[in-house]
């Protein structure tokens, strides 16, 4: 029951359906269609996510994982480790995890972005390693949102928060909750998943815009729906331009064409070495 998605990519495909590349004025209409047409497995995934992502759960996961004492791995080694994640899907048609990562990075590279931006595209999904540490899907992928304050109605399937114990706790369900207005995103606790985990793993090695991309690229209620502005500060709003610049590569860079991993590996290993030591703590 904790793994309703046959494939973790099902969630990412659902995002592309909600926010089509043509977006513009059609985004809201597409979102309404998405809610009506979402597959039962996707709906069940969000029900579990919204039910179980409480403030207590998030704080417990931070205590469990943020000592970063699970493994010592280099970035390419972590990519190979992630590649052992096997989804219940056709291996003849689905690309490997490494191929998906390189597709994103290559799309960014073709558009002439800085090297740190390319690297961010390469590593942005490495937090899926949480699955290999035994975490259920709803604690790995999903849309980012704060815990410890009111759940915004702009979060997809927000009605499922009725099952979340925090929603009936007056201290955790006001607009500001346990936070101060304008306190900034760094002061918030956001749901536990791949972005929050990877941010803490990599934050000491990457420039600030890359940190924002990794931590908040799935914060759709904020950067695409305008929620939680009352808790943000000016620095957050400035950095979100980088999050929005990254978002199209996250959603729309996948294709059926397999990248030449062996030919591209020397370029990416050199790029990784510019920013990361041989091994880092996970």
C-alpha positions in Angstrom: 0.0 0.0 0.0 3.0 2.3 0.5 4.1 1.9 -3.1 1.0 2.7 -5.3 3.1 3.9 -8.3 4.3 1.1 -10.6 7.2 3.5 -11.6 8.6 6.6 -9.8 8.5 8.3 -13.2 4.6 8.1 -13.0 4.7 11.0 -10.6 7.0 13.1 -12.9 4.8 12.3 -15.8 1.8 13.5 -13.8 3.6 16.9 -13.3 4.0 17.3 -17.1 0.3 16.7 -17.4 -0.5 19.3 -14.8 1.9 21.9 -16.2 2.1 21.4 -19.9 4.9 23.0 -21.9 2.5 25.3 -23.6 1.4 26.5 -20.1 0.8 30.3 -20.4 -2.9 31.0 -19.8 -3.8 27.3 -20.2 -2.0 26.1 -17.0 -5.0 26.5 -14.7 -7.4 24.8 -17.1 -4.9 21.9 -17.6 -4.6 21.6 -13.8 -8.4 21.1 -13.5 -8.3 18.5 -16.2 -5.5 16.7 -14.5 -7.4 16.4 -11.3 -10.3 14.7 -13.1 -8.1 12.4 -15.2 -5.3 11.4 -12.8 -4.8 7.7 -12.6 -6.0 6.0 -9.4 -2.4 5.1 -8.6 -1.4 8.7 -8.7 -4.4 9.8 -6.6 -3.5 7.1 -4.0 0.1 8.2 -4.0 -1.0 11.8 -3.1 -3.4 10.5 -0.5 -0.6 8.7 1.3 1.7 11.6 1.0 -0.7 14.1 2.4 -1.8 11.8 5.2 1.6 10.9 6.5 3.8 14.0 5.9 3.3 15.6 9.3 5.6 17.9 11.2 6.6 15.1 13.6 7.4 12.8 10.7 9.6 15.4 9.0 11.5 16.1 12.2 12.0 12.4 12.8 13.4 11.9 9.3 15.8 14.8 9.7 17.1 13.3 12.9 17.4 9.9 11.1 19.1 11.1 7.9 20.8 14.4 8.4 23.8 13.1 10.3 24.6 11.9 6.8 26.1 8.6 8.1 24.5 6.2 5.7 27.2 5.9 3.0 30.3 7.5 1.7 30.1 7.8 -2.1 31.2 10.0 -5.0 28.6 11.6 -7.2 29.1 9.2 -10.1 29.1 6.3 -7.7 25.8 7.6 -6.3 24.4 7.7 -9.8 25.4 4.0 -10.3 23.9 3.2 -7.0 20.7 4.9 -8.0 20.8 2.9 -11.2 20.1 -0.3 -9.1 16.6 1.1 -8.4 14.4 -1.2 -10.4 10.9 -0.1 -11.2 8.1 -2.4 -12.3 8.3 -1.3 -15.9 9.5 -2.6 -19.2 13.4 -2.4 -19.3 13.3 -2.4 -23.1 11.4 0.9 -23.3 12.3 2.7 -20.1 15.6 4.5 -19.7 17.9 3.9 -16.8 18.2 6.4 -14.0 21.6 7.5 -15.2 20.3 8.0 -18.7 17.5 10.2 -17.3 20.0 12.3 -15.4 22.2 12.8 -18.4 19.3 13.7 -20.6 18.4 16.6 -18.2 22.0 17.7 -18.0 22.5 17.6 -21.8 19.5 19.7 -22.4 20.8 22.3 -20.0 24.3 22.1 -21.6 22.9 22.6 -25.2 21.3 25.8 -24.0 24.6 27.2 -22.9 24.0 27.5 -19.2 26.8 27.7 -16.6 28.7 24.5 -15.7 27.2 24.5 -12.1 23.7 24.6 -13.8 24.6 21.6 -15.9 25.8 19.7 -12.9 22.6 20.5 -11.0 20.6 18.9 -13.8 22.9 15.9 -13.6 22.4 15.3 -9.9 18.9 16.8 -9.1 17.2 13.4 -8.7 19.9 11.6 -6.7 17.7 12.0 -3.7 15.7 9.0 -5.0 18.4 7.0 -3.3 16.0 7.2 -0.3 14.1 4.4 -2.0 17.2 2.2 -1.7 17.3 3.0 2.0 13.8 1.6 2.4 11.7 4.7 2.3 8.2 4.5 0.8 7.4 6.4 -2.4 5.4 9.1 -0.6 8.6 9.9 1.4 10.7 10.2 -1.7 8.9 11.9 -4.5 6.0 14.4 -4.5 5.3 18.1 -4.5 7.1 20.1 -1.9 5.1 22.0 0.8 5.7 23.3 4.3 4.6 21.4 7.4 3.9 23.2 10.6 1.4 25.7 9.1 -1.8 25.6 7.1 -1.8 23.3 4.1 -2.5 25.5 1.1 -5.5 24.7 -1.1 -3.2 25.2 -4.0 -1.4 22.0 -3.2 -2.6 19.3 -5.6 -5.3 17.1 -4.1 -5.3 19.3 -1.0 -8.6 17.6 0.2 -6.5 14.6 1.3 -4.9 16.7 4.0 -8.2 16.2 5.9 -6.6 12.8 7.0 -3.4 14.6 8.2 -3.4 15.0 12.0 -1.7 18.4 11.7 -4.7 19.8 9.9 -6.8 19.5 13.1 -4.1 20.9 15.4 -4.7 24.7 15.9 -1.0 25.3 16.6 -0.1 23.8 13.2 -3.0 24.8 11.0 -3.1 28.6 11.1 -1.7 30.6 8.1 1.7 31.1 9.8 1.6 28.1 12.1 4.9 27.8 14.1 6.6 30.3 11.8 6.8 34.1 11.6 5.5 36.0 8.5 8.3 36.8 6.1 10.7 34.5 8.0 12.1 33.0 4.8 12.1 29.5 3.5 15.3 28.5 5.4 13.3 28.8 8.6 10.5 26.4 7.4 10.3 22.6 7.7 9.2 21.2 4.3 7.9 17.7 3.6 10.6 15.0 3.7 11.7 13.7 0.3 14.4 13.6 -2.3 14.9 17.4 -2.7 15.3 18.1 1.0 17.6 15.2 1.5 19.8 16.0 -1.5 20.0 19.6 -0.5 21.6 18.7 2.8 23.9 16.2 1.1 25.2 18.7 -1.5 24.7 22.2 -0.1 28.3 22.7 1.0 29.6 22.2 -2.6 27.2 24.1 -4.8 26.4 27.8 -5.4 23.3 29.2 -3.8 21.1 29.1 -7.0 21.9 25.4 -7.4 20.9 24.8 -3.8 17.5 26.4 -4.4 17.0 24.4 -7.6 17.6 21.1 -5.7 15.6 22.0 -2.7 12.6 23.8 -4.2 12.2 22.6 -7.8 9.2 20.6 -6.7 7.7 23.4 -4.6 4.9 23.8 -7.2 2.4 25.4 -4.8 4.9 28.4 -4.4 6.7 28.8 -7.7 3.8 27.9 -10.0 0.7 28.6 -7.9 1.7 31.6 -5.8 1.2 30.0 -2.4 3.2 30.7 0.8 4.3 34.1 -0.4 3.6 35.5 3.1 6.4 33.3 4.5 9.0 34.1 1.9 11.6 36.9 2.0 13.1 39.0 -0.7 16.1 36.6 -1.1 13.7 33.7 -1.7 11.9 35.6 -4.4 15.1 36.5 -6.1 16.4 32.9 -6.0 13.2 31.5 -7.3 14.0 32.9 -10.8 16.6 30.2 -10.9 14.1 27.6 -9.7 11.8 28.6 -12.5 14.6 28.6 -15.0 15.4 25.0 -14.0 11.9 23.7 -14.0 11.4 23.2 -17.7 14.4 20.9 -17.9 13.1 18.8 -15.0 9.7 18.4 -16.7 10.3 18.3 -20.4 13.8 17.1 -21.1 13.0 13.3 -21.1 12.8 11.5 -24.4 13.1 8.0 -25.8 16.5 8.7 -27.3 19.2 7.0 -25.2 22.2 9.3 -24.4 25.7 7.9 -25.1 26.6 7.4 -21.5 30.1 5.9 -22.0 31.1 8.7 -24.4 29.7 11.5 -22.1 31.0 10.1 -18.9 34.5 11.7 -19.1 32.9 15.2 -19.5 30.6 14.7 -16.5 33.3 13.1 -14.3 35.5 16.2 -15.0 32.5 18.5 -14.2 31.8 16.6 -11.0 35.4 16.9 -9.9 35.2 20.7 -10.3 32.7 20.9 -7.4 32.9 17.8 -5.4 35.6 15.8 -3.6 36.1 12.1 -4.5 33.5 11.0 -1.8 30.9 12.8 0.2 28.7 11.8 3.1 25.1 10.5 2.4 
